[in-house]
Amino acid sequence: MARIRRSRQPDTPEYQRQREELLVSFGTKVRLARRKSGLTQRELGEAAGLAQSYIFEIETMGANVSLEGLARLASCLRVSIKDLIPDNEFDTVTPSNLSVFFSTLDRVAEILAQAANLLSEASFTELRERLERLAKNEPES
């Protein structure tokens, strides 16, 4: 059986920062879910088959967790695995995302205003004729 090897991640400051943010965010979600469930770190550790000290590390220092450990934590906390995974840039509303969204809305509003002007200036027959000429690439008269 062929062995699959993982590629090495770049050891850049940016990569390290992103990794730390991910692990700390995960730890925060675990802590919040644990508190909501009313469990202590010891109780969660015992239920998930993990040491209490490891639960402490996950919650406070951003210890990395295996997929199997993640599944056990989620099961013990009675939450979906997805609930423990930090949001990524596709799930997060940022000022940049909002700016793009509002720009798009402004452009849509401009197009709708132009369409409204066309409708108010022309009868439906004229509008149909204009559209037919446009479809045939004929110049307007």
N, C-alpha and C positions, 0 to 999 in steps of 0.2 A: 504494500500500500504506500503510495507516494505521500510524503510529508509536506504539508503546506506551511510556508514560512511567511511571516509578516514582514512587510517592508519597514525599515527604520524610519521613524519620524524625525524631521529636522529638529535639532536641538537649539532653536533660535529663541531669543527672549519673547517674541510674539507667540510662538507655539507654547512655550512654558506658561505664559500669562493666560492664554485661552484654556489650557488644560487645567490650570489652577481654578479659574473661574467656573469651569464646568463641574469640577469635583466639589467645590465649596457650595455651589448652587444645588447640586444633588444632595449633599449633606444637610442643607437647610430644609429641603423638601422632606427628607427622611425624618428629621427632628420634628417638623410641624405635624406630619402624619402620625408619628409616635405619640406626641402629646395629645393630639386629637383622639387617638384611640385609648388614651389613659394608661399606657404602658410606660414602665421605667426602661432605662437602657438595659438593665440586667434582664428584665422580663422579655424584652424584644430579642435580646441576644440568645437567651435560652430557647425561646420559641423558634427562632430561625437557625439554631445550631451554630451561632457565632459567639465569640467571647464578648463580654460587656465592654472590655477595653477596645475592641475593634469597632463596636457600635459608636463608642465615644470618638474614635478617630474618624469614622465616616462623617459624623455630625459636626465635628469641630475643626478637623484638619484636612478634610477632603481626601480621605483614603479611597483608593480605587477599589471597585467591587466587581467580581465576576458576574457574568450573566446569570449563573445559577444562584449566586448570593442575592442578586437583584430580585429574582423571581421569589426566593424564600422570604425576603423582606416584604415585598408587596403582598404576598399571601398572608403573612402574619399580621400585617397592618390593615388587611382587608381593603386594599386599594388596587387599582390597575397599575401595572408596570409603568404605563404611560404617565400616570400621576406623579411618579418619582423622577422621571426624566426631565431635565431642565429644558425650557423652551429654546428653540434655535432662532436664527435670524428670520426664518420664514413664519414663525409664530409670534414674533414680537412686534409690537407697534412702536416704531421709533419716530423721532421728529423727521428724519429723512423720508421714511415710508409715508408719513402723513403729508409731507410736502409734495411728493409725487402724486399722491391720491388727489390732493386739492388742485394741483395743476391739471390733472386729467379731467376733474369735474369742471374746471373753468373752461377748458377746451370744448367739452361736451355742451356746456351752456352756450358758448359762442356759436357752435354748429346749429343748435336748436333755434337760436335767435335768427340766424340766417335763413333757416328753413321756414320759420314763422313769417319773416319778411317776404320770402318768395310766395308763400301762400296768400298773404294779404295783398300783394301787388298784382297777382295774376288770377284769372279764373282757372277752374280745373281744366278746361279745354286748352288754355294757353300753357298751363303747367305740363299737361300731357304732351303737347307738341314740343315743348322745350326738352323734356326728358327723352322723347323719341329722337330728336336731333342730336342730343348728347350721346345717346346710345349708338347712333350711326356716325358719330364724330363729325357731324355737319356744323358749320359755324352758325351762330344765332344771327337772325336778321334784325 
